[in-house]
């Protein structure tokens, strides 16, 4: 399979963010939230949806 440069770039960015946070998922999330707040754009959160009950075939 041919290497996709966009996917490679995404992997490189993810690795750099992970390394900068010491591979700590909480620090990665905190850094992402800080970048989101610094961007000045409003974050949109949609209400959670109820799961629909599905009857199994007999």
N, C-alpha and C positions, 0 to 999 in steps of 0.2 A: 504494500500500500504506500502511496506517495505521501510524503510528509506535508502537512498543511501549515503554512507559515503563520496563519492567524491562531490556530490551536497552539502552536509552539510558543507564540507570544503570550497567550493566556497562561500557559503553564509556567513560563518564565516569571511573569508578574506574580502569580500565586506563590511561587517558590520564594521570591524576593520578599513579599509581604509576610510569609511564614517565618522566614529567617530573621527579619527585622523584629518580629515579636517573640523570638526565641521558641518558636514552634508551640506557643501556648495559645490554645483556641480562645480563651477568654480575652487575652490581650489582642488577638486578631480581631475579635468582635468589637472590642472597645475602640480600636483604631478605625475600624470601618464606620462605627457610629460617629466618631469625631469628624471623619472626613465628610460624612453625610451632613452633619450639623454645620460644618464650615462652608459647605457649598452654597448655603443660603436658600436652597430650594426646599419646598414643603414636601415632607414625606406623607404619602397617602396610605392609610391602613383601611382595609375593607373589613366589614364585620364577618365573623366566622359563619359558615353555613352549616345547617343541620344535615346530617347524613340521612340519606333515604333508605328506608327499610326495603330490602329486596327479598322476595320469597324464593326459596329454592325449588327447583323443579323436582317433582316426585317420580 
